[in-house]
């Protein structure tokens, strides 16, 4: 069978995602970067202009988004809804981090599941000449959220775990790695991708008015334990997991999350010079570049390392 020719992709991007977009383009000679003028009227509302709009007619087009805050979503949605109407051959939205993914449940009447709201908005993206929009998302918080999207878009769910596996194989103690999950949800989400490692599963148990992290199963003694989860916010759960793993004899503890959200600069509590003594330090803390603002904030700060999604995104654009 003849090898399928690669699609030539015109990749637009928001201002926050420019660095990642350039890395994606560097991974492939068939990806050409295109630009949007992100201007505003005097009242603050977007005054956008898609450059080279005529030149992309009949072409495959993608947009690399970053919904880092409600304030930047509207201008990007405006561009996303406009691009498919420019007589393009196909349209792909790459949204590495689906920001409302952890708000997918209603625990009492009156709760608003904003994950559903966001999915429905994206489901309304106009069709291009080639058909429905493809939406690429990495490690969405709950897999059932795929059912929140309507039939007029094609969600494609990717994972950053291969980047972690590659990095773990490069470590000098690669043969002494144990994977830990902070709760059953993380275990269900990722354990099938990490089957060849010994595993530890933690759980939060109630003791009086407090919820305490305990080891539910597995033995971390003498191992380099890597805690794996989809995202981190304040980091409190990861810190409590690190403490209990160290108390049970872990040689050292590291962490991996695909999405380093870290609101209110909560990443600062993980810096080596801020940790509560060497026993409470993380050897490594790996994140991807799905949250560009965090990547800039933690640059060259131990224990953080960024594993770039650029190659994976370049591959996903060829699906």
PARO-497281 format. One record per atom (N, C-alpha, C, O): x, y, z. Coordinates in steps of 0.02 Angstrom, whole numbers, padded with zeros to 5 digits, always signed. Each point is the difference from the previous one (the first is absolute). Last residue first. Layout:
BEGIN
XYZ/...
***
This chain:
BEGIN
-00195+00660+00578/-00052-00052+00005/-00055+00014-00051/-00048-00038-00005/+00246+00175+00055/+00000-00041-00060/-00053-00054+00001/-00007-00039-00048/+00055+00191+00229/-00026+00039-00056/-00001-00037-00064/-00029+00023-00049/+00125-00115+00248/-00073+00000+00003/-00031+00040-00058/-00055-00016-00022/+00291+00011+00050/-00025-00064-00023/-00076+00000-00002/-00031-00027-00047/+00137+00215+00136/+00015-00004-00071/-00026-00065-00030/-00026-00001-00056/+00010+00027+00289/-00048+00043-00035/+00011-00004-00075/-00047-00005-00039/+00203-00104+00175/-00064-00035+00001/-00054+00039-00036/-00041-00028-00036/+00252+00127+00065/+00004-00056-00048/-00066-00038-00003/-00022-00020-00054/+00038+00198+00213/+00005+00024-00069/+00001-00058-00051/-00037+00002-00049/+00022+00016+00303/-00050-00035-00040/+00010+00012-00075/-00039-00027-00040/+00226+00038+00254/-00040+00035-00050/-00046-00047-00039/+00019-00055-00020/+00088+00073+00274/+00000-00050-00053/-00047+00026-00055/-00061+00004+00011/+00202+00113+00208/-00056+00002-00047/+00011-00052-00054/+00052-00001-00033/+00025+00036+00306/+00023-00013-00068/-00061-00001-00044/-00052-00028+00019/+00126+00104+00257/-00044-00005-00058/+00038-00014-00064/+00054+00027-00012/-00001+00005+00265/+00013-00063-00035/-00037-00007-00067/-00007-00055-00025/+00128+00256+00053/-00004-00069+00024/-00056-00006+00052/-00010+00046+00041/+00039+00131-00249/-00010-00004+00073/-00007-00073+00020/-00048-00033-00020/+00062+00141-00208/+00065-00005+00034/-00006+00000+00076/+00045+00022+00035/-00268+00044-00141/+00060-00011-00040/+00063+00002+00043/+00011+00047+00038/-00256-00014+00015/+00044-00048+00035/+00065-00013-00038/+00038-00045+00019/-00211+00200-00098/+00012+00016+00070/+00052-00046+00032/+00039+00022+00042/-00116-00052-00268/+00043+00059+00006/+00018+00013+00073/+00056+00020+00015/-00206-00194-00058/+00065-00017-00028/+00048+00059+00006/+00059-00008+00017/-00286+00037+00042/+00038-00036+00051/+00070-00015-00025/+00049+00006+00038/-00198+00091-00189/+00019+00049+00051/+00040-00033+00056/+00047+00030+00027/-00138-00165-00207/+00059+00041-00017/+00021+00050+00054/+00059+00012+00009/-00179-00254-00018/-00019+00062+00033/+00058+00050-00008/+00045+00001+00043/-00022-00215-00135/-00071+00012-00014/-00025+00065+00030/-00050+00027-00023/+00276-00152+00015/-00010+00070-00016/-00072+00015-00021/-00012+00044-00042/+00094-00240+00223/+00006+00015-00071/-00010+00074-00010/-00009+00038+00048/+00122-00159+00174/-00063+00023-00028/+00009+00004-00076/+00057+00000-00024/+00078-00108+00261/-00008+00006-00072/-00070+00025-00017/-00049-00024+00027/+00236+00013+00182/-00071+00014-00010/-00009+00015-00074/+00018+00053-00024/+00175-00181+00204/-00019+00030-00063/-00075+00016+00003/-00038-00035+00033/+00137-00022+00168/+00060-00005-00040/-00009+00033-00068/+00042+00039-00023/-00171+00037+00247/-00009-00043-00057/+00064-00001-00040/+00029+00053-00014/-00060-00005+00289/+00013+00025-00067/-00017-00052-00053/+00005-00061+00013/-00005+00054+00238/-00063+00017-00031/+00009+00029-00070/-00044+00034-00026/+00225-00100+00172/-00044-00058+00000/-00066+00014-00035/-00036-00047-00018/+00204+00217+00055/+00016-00045-00056/-00046-00060-00002/-00010-00028-00054/-00080+00261+00158/+00054-00048+00015/+00009-00049-00057/-00046-00009-00040/-00139+00148+00008/+00007-00006+00072/+00053-00051+00019/-00016-00052+00028/+00007+00213-00257/-00025-00062+00028/+00016-00005+00074/+00048+00030+00025/+00021+00145-00184/-00059+00013+00041/-00026-00062+00035/-00043+00004+00044/+00230+00003-00200/+00019+00046+00054/-00059+00018+00045/+00009+00034+00051/-00038-00177-00241/+00045-00031+00048/+00019+00046+00057/+00010-00022+00057/-00247+00038-00183/+00069+00018-00013/+00045-00028+00054/-00018-00002+00058/-00227-00008-00064/+00039-00059-00020/+00073+00016-00014/+00040-00046-00010/-00213+00208+00067/+00009-00043+00058/+00041-00063-00016/+00021-00036+00046/-00086+00200-00213/+00055+00022+00042/+00012-00047+00059/+00057-00006+00024/-00239-00008-00188/+00061-00037-00016/+00057+00018+00047/+00048-00039+00008/-00262+00151-00012/+00007-00055+00048/+00060-00045-00016/+00018-00041+00042/-00121+00261-00134/+00071-00017+00008/+00012-00055+00050/+00050-00001+00036/-00271+00070-00112/+00028+00041+00054/+00072-00021+00017/+00021+00000+00058/-00132-00188-00195/-00027+00068+00011/+00035+00034+00058/+00024-00032+00047/+00027-00188-00192/+00033+00040+00052/-00028+00071+00006/+00036+00048-00011/-00037-00248-00160/-00043+00059+00002/+00028+00051+00050/+00011+00058-00017/+00080-00269-00129/+00021+00037+00059/-00038+00065+00003/+00023+00052-00024/-00057-00299-00103/-00019+00070+00002/+00020+00033+00065/-00030-00013+00052/+00086-00215-00098/-00002+00027-00068/-00011+00075+00001/+00029+00038-00039/+00101-00170+00234/-00069+00017-00019/+00003+00028-00071/+00048+00034-00018/+00122-00173+00211/-00016+00018-00069/-00074+00018-00004/-00043-00037+00025/+00260+00002+00174/-00070+00006-00021/-00003+00016-00074/+00044+00033-00028/+00129-00152+00240/-00009+00049-00054/-00073+00002-00018/-00041-00039+00026/+00217-00060+00185/-00067+00007-00029/+00002+00055-00053/+00028+00054+00011/+00148-00245+00131/-00015+00068-00020/-00067+00001-00035/-00025-00051-00023/+00083-00135+00153/+00067+00029-00006/-00002+00072-00021/+00035+00042+00029/-00230-00167+00116/+00019+00015-00069/+00069+00032-00003/+00014+00045+00039/-00146-00123+00163/+00065-00022-00023/+00018+00012-00071/+00049-00027-00024/-00248+00092+00166/+00001-00073-00010/+00062-00023-00037/+00001-00056-00026/-00037+00286+00069/-00007-00031+00066/+00001-00076-00005/+00018-00034+00048/-00020+00163-00246/+00065+00005+00034/-00002-00034+00068/+00048-00033+00019/-00250+00047-00135/+00045-00046-00035/+00070+00001+00032/+00031-00052+00009/-00193+00202+00071/-00016-00068+00021/+00044-00051-00035/+00018-00051+00029/+00007+00281-00086/+00016-00011+00070/-00013-00072+00021/+00042-00030+00034/-00104+00100-00251/+00073-00003+00007/+00019-00016+00072/+00045-00040+00012/-00271+00080-00058/+00022-00065-00026/+00075-00008+00008/+00024-00054+00020/-00115+00261+00034/-00019-00050+00051/+00020-00070-00023/+00021-00041+00041/+00013+00215-00193/+00045+00008+00057/-00016-00051+00054/+00045-00029+00030/-00187+00041-00218/+00066-00028-00018/+00048+00005+00059/+00039-00047+00011/-00251+00145+00015/-00004-00073-00001/+00067-00031-00017/+00020-00050+00031/-00039+00288-00039/-00004-00027+00068/-00002-00075+00002/+00033-00030+00042/-00027+00195-00233/+00054-00047+00014/-00003-00032+00069/+00045-00039+00018/-00188+00202-00157/+00039+00026+00056/+00060-00046+00016/+00050+00024+00026/-00146-00094-00232/-00023+00067+00015/+00043+00027+00057/+00055+00026-00012/-00027-00228-00189/+00013+00023+00068/-00027+00072+00005/+00010+00041-00044/-00050-00282-00123/+00012+00072+00010/+00015+00014+00072/-00012-00041+00045/-00006-00185-00135/-00013+00039-00061/+00017+00073+00009/+00024+00032-00046/+00113-00228+00177/-00069+00024-00001/-00009+00043-00063/+00048+00016-00034/+00145-00180+00186/-00027+00017-00065/-00072+00022+00007/-00041-00034+00031/+00292-00010+00114/-00072+00010+00006/-00026+00026-00067/+00028+00047-00029/+00194-00196+00097/-00023+00055-00042/-00076+00003+00006/-00035-00045-00022/+00263-00064+00164/-00072-00001-00012/-00020+00062-00039/+00017+00056+00019/+00202-00217+00041/-00012+00067-00025/-00073+00002-00023/-00017-00028-00053/+00100-00145+00251/-00012+00013-00071/+00001+00075-00016/-00012+00042+00044/+00026-00167+00175/+00062-00003-00038/-00006+00019-00073/+00048-00004-00037/-00274-00048+00154/+00064-00002+00036/+00059-00008-00047/+00003-00046-00041/-00257+00061+00008/+00048+00046-00030/+00071-00006+00027/+00044+00036-00023/-00281-00194-00015/+00055+00012+00047/+00053+00045-00033/+00031-00019-00049/-00320-00056+00029/+00067+00008-00028/+00051+00018+00053/-00017+00019+00056/-00247+00049-00033/+00032-00062-00021/+00068+00016-00031/+00011+00055-00026/-00135+00109+00149/-00053-00050-00005/+00029-00068-00020/-00020-00052+00027/+00115+00281+00105/+00015-00046-00054/-00051-00056+00002/-00008-00035+00051/-00048+00291+00032/+00029-00064+00022/+00017-00042-00062/-00027+00011-00054/-00053+00257+00141/+00023-00044-00053/+00033-00061+00030/+00043+00004+00043/-00245+00153+00068/+00071-00017+00002/+00017-00046-00058/-00039-00045-00017/-00156+00232+00116/+00010-00052-00051/+00075-00012-00007/+00037+00045-00020/-00198+00055+00238/+00053+00007-00050/-00002-00058-00050/-00023-00055+00014/-00112+00085+00189/-00019+00052-00047/+00050+00009-00057/-00010+00042-00043/+00013-00271+00159/-00032+00056+00033/-00024+00050-00051/-00038-00017-00046/+00161-00130-00076/+00017-00010+00070/-00027+00060+00038/+00031+00053+00001/-00051-00175-00264/-00023+00049+00049/+00020-00023+00070/-00014-00056+00021/+00139+00012-00268/-00046-00030+00049/-00017+00053+00052/+00041+00043+00015/+00073-00073-00280/-00015+00045+00055/-00052-00033+00045/-00054-00021-00022/+00249-00100-00140/-00070+00017+00008/-00007+00050+00057/+00041-00001+00047/+00151-00136-00234/-00016+00035+00062/-00075+00015+00002/-00036-00006-00050/+00209-00181-00077/-00062+00040-00005/-00013+00031+00068/-00004-00035+00051/+00221-00078-00206/-00027+00016+00067/-00062+00042-00011/+00000+00046-00041/+00165-00228-00121/-00046+00055+00013/-00017+00006+00073/-00002-00049+00037/+00195-00052-00241/-00034-00012+00064/-00042+00062+00017/+00018+00056-00019/+00025-00093-00239/+00032+00025+00061/-00036-00027+00062/-00061-00010-00002/-00008-00029-00229/+00062-00036+00012/+00040+00027+00059/+00055-00022+00013/-00269+00114-00098/-00009-00067+00029/+00066-00034+00019/+00001-00042+00044/-00097+00268-00131/+00060-00006+00041/+00005-00069+00032/+00028-00008+00055/-00214+00091-00185/+00055+00027-00039/+00068-00010+00034/+00052+00014-00028/-00260-00075+00128/+00009-00043-00057/+00057+00024-00045/+00027-00038-00040/-00100+00163+00235/+00040-00059+00016/+00012-00045-00060/+00051-00035-00002/-00175+00261+00025/+00066-00008-00029/+00032-00069+00007/+00050-00014-00033/-00278+00093+00111/+00015+00041-00059/+00063-00023-00035/+00004+00002-00062/-00078-00097+00270/-00044-00020-00055/+00019+00035-00065/-00003-00030-00054/+00119+00097+00247/+00016-00070-00017/-00042-00023-00059/+00026-00028-00048/-00074+00237+00140/+00061+00003-00040/+00021-00070-00021/+00024-00010-00056/-00209+00025+00199/-00015+00030-00065/+00061+00003-00045/-00005-00016-00059/+00019-00058+00286/-00025-00051-00046/-00014+00028-00069/+00007-00035-00050/+00178+00164+00188/-00067-00024+00017/-00021-00052-00052/+00035-00012-00048/+00184+00110+00048/-00025+00033+00061/-00070-00022+00020/-00021+00011+00057/+00223-00155-00181/-00059+00039-00018/-00030+00030+00063/-00006-00035+00050/+00263-00070-00141/-00051+00009+00052/-00057+00043-00028/+00011+00045-00040/+00214-00211-00049/-00050+00051-00015/-00051+00003+00057/-00025-00052+00022/+00298-00023-00039/-00068-00022+00018/-00047+00058-00015/+00017+00058+00015/+00256-00135-00084/-00058+00045+00000/-00063-00037+00023/-00014-00055-00022/+00258-00007-00024/-00023+00001+00069/-00062+00046+00008/-00012+00028+00053/+00151-00064-00254/-00022-00067+00020/-00027-00002+00071/-00015-00054+00025/+00107+00254-00123/-00061-00019-00037/-00026-00068+00020/-00060-00014-00007/+00241+00183+00084/-00031-00053+00040/-00064-00024-00033/-00050-00015+00034/+00180+00186-00138/+00050-00049+00020/-00028-00057+00043/+00029-00054+00001/-00179+00184-00190/+00026+00010+00068/+00053-00052+00018/-00004-00057-00024/-00132+00070-00181/+00063+00036-00002/+00032+00008+00068/+00058+00019+00005/-00276-00116-00045/+00051-00046-00027/+00069+00033-00003/+00051-00035-00004/-00240+00162+00069/+00017-00048+00052/+00055-00048-00024/+00044-00019+00039/-00136+00175-00192/+00043+00033+00050/+00022-00049+00054/+00057+00002+00022/-00211-00076-00186/+00065+00014-00031/+00049+00030+00051/+00058-00018+00001/-00280-00015+00067/+00035-00064-00008/+00069+00011-00030/+00049-00031+00022/-00192+00218-00006/+00025-00021+00065/+00040-00065-00006/+00055-00006+00028/-00164+00082-00218/+00056+00045+00016/+00030-00018+00067/+00061+00002+00008/-00256-00118-00079/+00061-00021-00037/+00060+00045+00013/+00056-00023-00001/-00271+00084+00098/+00037-00054+00034/+00060-00025-00040/+00052-00014+00030/-00232+00186-00078/+00071+00018+00006/+00042-00054+00030/+00061+00008+00008/-00299-00018-00166/+00029-00002+00067/+00074+00019-00001/+00035-00010-00050/-00293+00040-00099/+00070-00023+00001/+00025+00002+00072/-00034+00024+00045/-00211-00015-00196/+00031+00004+00066/+00068-00033+00000/+00007-00060-00011/-00199+00181-00160/+00055-00048-00002/+00039+00008+00065/+00031+00052+00012/-00291+00020-00127/+00052+00007+00051/+00051-00057-00004/-00018-00058-00006/-00157+00178-00168/+00033-00065+00010/+00055+00008+00053/+00056+00018-00018/-00309+00112-00053/+00073+00005+00006/+00027-00070+00014/-00036-00044+00022/-00197+00080-00044/+00026+00042-00055/+00074+00015+00006/+00027+00037-00040/-00179-00160+00197/+00019-00040-00058/+00031+00040-00057/+00021-00029-00050/+00000+00105+00316/-00052-00017-00048/+00027-00038-00060/+00060-00011-00006/+00039+00011+00267/+00006+00033-00065/-00056-00024-00046/-00020-00058+00001/+00055-00031+00218/-00028+00067+00005/+00000+00036-00067/-00037+00048-00010/+00135-00265+00055/-00071-00003-00018/-00035+00068+00009/-00058+00006-00017/+00287-00043+00076/-00006-00006-00073/-00073+00001-00021/-00016+00021-00056/+00085-00028+00285/-00014+00066-00028/-00001-00001-00077/-00024+00048-00031/+00081-00233+00180/-00070+00004-00021/-00017+00067-00030/-00054+00008-00029/+00270-00057+00124/-00009-00025-00068/-00073+00004-00023/-00013+00005-00060/+00143+00163+00227/-00042-00059+00007/-00019-00025-00070/-00026+00039-00041/+00187+00136+00060/-00004-00021+00070/-00040-00064+00009/+00019-00043+00040/+00124+00089-00261/-00059+00032+00028/-00015-00031+00068/+00013-00060+00009/+00191+00045-00173/-00016-00022+00068/-00056+00040+00032/+00009+00033+00051/+00046+00072-00275/+00045-00046+00036/-00026-00013+00071/-00016+00046+00037/-00096+00025-00294/+00006+00017+00071/+00044-00052+00033/-00004-00059-00016/-00097+00153-00241/+00052-00040+00033/+00009+00025+00071/+00016+00059+00010/-00211-00054-00217/+00023+00035+00060/+00048-00047+00037/-00019-00053+00023/-00102+00096-00286/+00033-00046+00046/+00026+00041+00059/+00028+00054-00009/-00241+00002-00168/+00063+00018+00031/+00026-00056+00044/-00038-00032+00036/-00129-00015-00251/+00003+00023+00069/+00071+00018+00022/+00050-00026-00027/-00076+00032-00234/-00043-00033+00049/+00011+00027+00070/+00022+00057+00008/+00079+00020-00221/+00016-00070+00007/-00042-00037+00051/+00006-00061+00007/-00022+00297-00053/-00019-00035-00062/+00013-00074+00006/-00032-00040-00034/-00007+00148+00266/+00038+00024-00057/-00023-00037-00063/-00046-00041+00004/-00100+00096+00230/+00034-00049-00042/+00041+00037-00053/-00019+00053-00023/-00037+00063+00264/-00027-00014-00067/+00041-00054-00036/+00060-00008+00012/-00092+00021+00257/+00047+00025-00050/-00026-00018-00070/-00017-00058-00012/-00082-00004+00230/-00034+00044-00047/+00048+00030-00052/-00021+00041-00041/+00085-00179+00229/-00038-00042-00046/-00036+00041-00053/-00025-00028-00049/+00143+00129+00230/+00046-00024-00051/-00036-00044-00051/+00021-00005-00058/-00147+00082+00242/+00023+00058-00040/+00044-00024-00058/-00009+00020-00057/-00058-00181+00213/-00055+00019-00044/+00019+00061-00043/-00018+00003-00059/+00170-00077+00224/-00005-00050-00054/-00055+00018-00049/+00008-00010-00060/+00017+00143+00254/+00055+00010-00046/-00004-00048-00059/+00012+00019-00057/-00171-00046+00229/-00009+00064-00034/+00054+00011-00053/-00015+00016-00057/+00035-00202+00201/-00052-00010-00050/-00011+00063-00040/-00008-00003-00061/+00152+00017+00241/+00031-00042-00051/-00049-00013-00056/+00018+00000-00059/-00087+00113+00255/+00026+00042-00053/+00040-00039-00052/+00012+00025-00055/-00209-00069+00236/+00054-00040-00027/+00029+00037-00061/-00022-00011-00056/-00116+00093+00284/+00004+00008-00073/+00061-00038-00025/+00056+00017+00019/-00234-00028+00211/+00067-00001-00028/-00002+00006-00076/-00045-00027-00032/-00156+00005+00156/+00025+00068-00004/+00072+00004-00024/+00021+00052-00025/-00116-00265+00154/-00039+00041-00046/+00023+00072+00003/+00004+00030+00054/+00177-00210+00006/-00064+00019+00027/-00035+00045-00050/+00031+00031-00043/+00167-00138-00015/-00006-00034+00064/-00064+00020+00036/-00023-00036+00045/+00127+00023-00307/-00047+00037+00042/-00009-00040+00065/-00025-00055-00001/+00239+00066-00194/-00051-00034+00040/-00047+00050+00033/+00018+00058+00012/+00185-00013-00147/-00044-00041-00042/-00058-00031+00038/-00041-00035-00030/+00261+00188+00047/-00067+00022+00023/-00053-00036-00041/-00041+00030-00034/+00276-00050-00007/-00009-00025+00069/-00068+00022+00029/-00016-00017+00057/+00089+00087-00279/-00008-00073+00004/-00013-00027+00069/-00033-00051+00007/+00072+00278-00120/-00055-00012+00047/-00011-00074+00012/-00052-00020+00027/+00226+00103-00178/+00008+00031+00066/-00056-00014+00050/+00012+00001+00061/+00128-00126-00257/-00071+00016+00002/-00015+00026+00070/-00005-00039+00047/+00240+00024-00197/-00031-00004+00066/-00072+00022-00004/-00015+00058-00018/+00134-00071-00187/+00036-00050+00042/-00031-00009+00069/-00005-00057+00024/-00089+00126-00261/-00010+00030+00066/+00033-00048+00050/-00033-00042+00029/+00006+00084-00309/+00042-00033+00050/-00006+00039+00065/+00023+00057+00006/-00173-00087-00247/+00014+00040+00060/+00042-00042+00047/-00019-00055+00020/-00032+00048-00299/+00015-00035+00062/+00014+00051+00055/+00042+00045-00009/-00155-00069-00262/+00018+00041+00058/+00010-00044+00061/-00041-00043+00015/+00036+00045-00313/-00017-00033+00063/+00023+00045+00057/+00042+00044-00009/-00049+00037-00217/-00012-00071-00014/-00019-00039+00063/-00043-00044-00003/-00014+00312-00036/+00057-00043+00011/-00019-00074-00009/-00059-00017+00003/-00061+00246-00016/+00004-00048-00056/+00062-00045+00005/+00032-00016-00050/-00108+00172+00223/+00043+00030-00050/+00014-00048-00058/+00053+00003-00032/-00176-00040+00244/-00041+00032-00051/+00041+00032-00056/-00028+00031-00045/+00120-00138+00248/-00031-00051-00045/-00040+00031-00057/-00014-00034-00050/+00118+00183+00217/+00046-00035-00045/-00034-00052-00045/+00015-00001-00059/-00127+00132+00239/+00008+00033-00064/+00041-00042-00050/-00015-00001-00059/-00026-00062+00289/-00062-00005-00037/+00007+00031-00070/-00038-00017-00045/+00221+00029+00193/-00014-00071-00013/-00063-00008-00042/-00003-00042-00044/+00063+00257+00126/+00043-00021-00055/-00014-00072-00021/-00001-00016-00059/-00116+00098+00245/-00019+00040-00059/+00042-00021-00061/-00027-00008-00055/+00079-00084+00265/-00061-00030-00028/-00021+00037-00063/-00022-00031-00048/+00198+00124+00169/+00021-00061-00035/-00060-00036-00031/+00005-00025-00056/-00043+00216+00188/+00034+00020-00061/+00023-00062-00040/-00001+00001-00061/-00105-00037+00272/-00045+00027-00050/+00035+00019-00065/-00025-00014-00054/+00146-00069+00249/-00036-00051-00037/-00041+00031-00056/-00002-00027-00056/+00142+00133+00231/+00030-00009-00066/-00041-00048-00043/+00016-00009-00059/-00077+00069+00289/+00011+00062-00036/+00028-00008-00070/-00009+00044-00042/-00027-00223+00208/-00060+00020-00036/+00011+00062-00043/-00034+00008-00051/+00245-00161+00091/-00044+00038+00044/-00062+00019-00039/+00003+00003-00062/+00161-00144-00035/+00030+00005+00067/-00043+00038+00049/+00008-00009+00061/-00013-00114-00299/-00054+00030+00038/+00021+00008+00073/-00028-00031+00045/+00144-00004-00296/+00016-00005+00071/-00053+00039+00038/+00000+00061+00002/+00053-00178-00272/-00033+00043+00049/+00029-00010+00069/+00032-00050+00015/+00014+00012-00295/+00026-00021+00065/-00024+00049+00053/+00021+00058+00000/-00108-00140-00259/+00008+00056+00047/+00021-00029+00067/-00032-00045+00027/+00026-00024-00315/-00006-00018+00071/+00009+00063+00042/+00031+00049-00022/-00082-00142-00255/+00014+00053+00048/-00009-00028+00071/-00045-00040+00012/+00074-00024-00298/-00014-00027+00067/+00024+00051+00052/+00056+00026-00003/-00139+00054-00247/+00056-00028+00038/-00025-00031+00065/-00055+00014+00024/-00071+00116-00195/+00016-00067-00025/+00056-00035+00038/+00021-00054-00020/-00018+00308+00053/-00057-00033-00031/+00022-00068-00029/+00051-00004-00034/+00090+00176+00141/-00013-00066+00032/-00062-00034-00028/-00018-00054+00023/+00098+00277-00090/+00051-00050-00017/-00015-00069+00029/+00027-00049-00024/-00159+00248+00070/-00012-00026-00067/+00048-00057-00017/-00019-00047-00036/+00042+00161+00245/-00062-00038-00003/-00014-00030-00069/-00025-00056-00005/+00218+00184+00127/+00004-00047-00057/-00063-00043-00007/+00005-00058-00018/-00002+00168+00252/+00046+00016-00055/+00001-00055-00052/-00008-00059+00016/-00181+00145+00163/+00035-00062-00020/+00042+00016-00061/-00026+00013-00055/-00074+00144+00265/+00010-00005-00072/+00041-00063-00015/+00055-00008+00026/-00216+00145+00187/+00046-00051-00025/+00006+00004-00076/-00046+00021-00034/-00035+00100+00266/+00000+00026-00069/+00051-00042-00037/+00058+00020-00007/-00200-00041+00263/+00049-00018-00052/-00013+00035-00067/-00057+00009-00021/-00007+00109+00259/-00022-00058-00038/+00047-00013-00058/+00032+00045-00025/-00013+00146+00177/+00030-00063+00023/-00022-00061-00038/+00031-00053+00008/-00076+00295-00045/-00041-00025+00056/+00024-00068+00025/-00031-00029+00045/+00134+00142-00232/+00011+00039+00061/-00041-00025+00059/+00019+00010+00058/+00046-00190-00240/-00030+00066-00004/+00011+00036+00066/+00023-00029+00049/+00147-00166-00134/-00060+00015+00039/-00026+00070-00018/+00039+00045-00015/+00127-00266-00097/-00009+00070+00020/-00064+00008+00041/-00041-00045+00003/+00207-00141-00120/-00042-00001+00060/-00006+00072+00026/+00035+00020+00047/+00024-00152-00287/+00013+00063+00036/-00050+00004+00057/-00059+00010-00011/+00162-00236-00109/-00060+00039+00010/+00021+00063+00038/+00039-00003+00047/+00099-00199-00208/-00010+00046+00056/-00068+00033-00002/-00032+00007-00052/+00184-00248-00028/-00038+00058-00023/-00018+00042+00060/+00002-00024+00057/+00181-00193-00132/-00033+00044+00049/-00034+00058-00035/+00026+00030-00047/+00027-00287-00041/+00018+00070-00010/-00039+00043+00048/-00061-00005+00005/+00138-00269-00051/-00040+00046+00040/+00026+00071-00009/+00059+00014+00014/+00040-00216-00105/-00064+00011-00035/-00046+00046+00040/-00058+00009-00018/+00277-00096+00085/+00011+00046-00055/-00064+00012-00040/+00001+00035-00051/+00046-00098+00323/-00027-00024-00064/+00012+00052-00054/-00011+00060+00010/+00073-00033+00223/-00003-00073-00004/-00023-00026-00068/+00003-00060-00012/+00006+00294+00073/+00069-00026-00005/+00001-00076-00007/+00049-00028-00025/-00254+00142+00066/+00022+00010-00069/+00071-00027-00011/+00016-00025-00054/-00102+00022+00273/-00038-00046-00042/+00024+00005-00072/+00011-00051-00033/+00077+00206+00184/+00029-00067+00010/-00036-00052-00042/+00031-00045-00027/-00117+00262+00027/+00064-00001-00036/+00035-00068+00008/+00032-00025-00046/-00230+00063+00167/-00015-00005-00072/+00065-00004-00040/+00005-00038-00048/+00008+00077+00280/-00017-00070-00015/-00013-00008-00074/+00019-00051-00029/+00021+00270+00101/+00061-00041+00009/-00014-00074-00017/+00039-00032-00034/-00223+00186+00031/+00047+00010-00055/+00062-00045+00006/+00022-00030-00049/-00235+00061+00188/+00024-00064-00026/+00053+00008-00055/+00017-00049-00033/-00136+00233+00144/+00032-00040+00052/+00035-00061-00028/+00050-00023+00028/-00180+00164-00173/+00063+00031+00022/+00037-00043+00051/+00061-00007-00003/-00215-00126-00166/-00012+00059+00042/+00067+00026+00025/+00051-00033-00006/-00081-00099-00233/+00010-00009+00071/-00018+00064+00037/+00002+00055-00029/+00001-00212-00229/-00010+00063+00035/+00006-00013+00075/-00003-00058+00022/+00083-00084-00252/-00013+00001+00072/-00003+00071+00026/+00049+00036+00001/-00069-00199-00234/+00009+00070+00019/-00021+00007+00073/-00059-00007+00016/+00145-00216-00168/-00042+00030+00051/+00019+00073+00009/+00058+00018+00006/-00041-00246-00183/+00030+00065+00013/-00048+00038+00046/-00058+00010-00017/+00079-00284+00000/-00038+00060-00013/+00042+00062+00014/+00037+00003+00049/+00063-00248-00128/-00018+00041+00058/-00038+00062-00022/+00013+00029-00053/-00016-00271-00077/+00036+00064+00002/-00023+00040+00060/-00060+00000+00016/+00057-00272-00030/-00042+00059-00008/+00042+00063+00006/+00041+00007+00045/+00045-00249-00136/-00001+00041+00060/-00039+00063-00013/+00010+00035-00050/-00057-00272-00077/+00040+00061-00004/-00007+00041+00063/-00054+00004+00030/+00035-00275-00044/-00042+00060+00000/+00044+00062+00000/+00047+00006+00039/
***
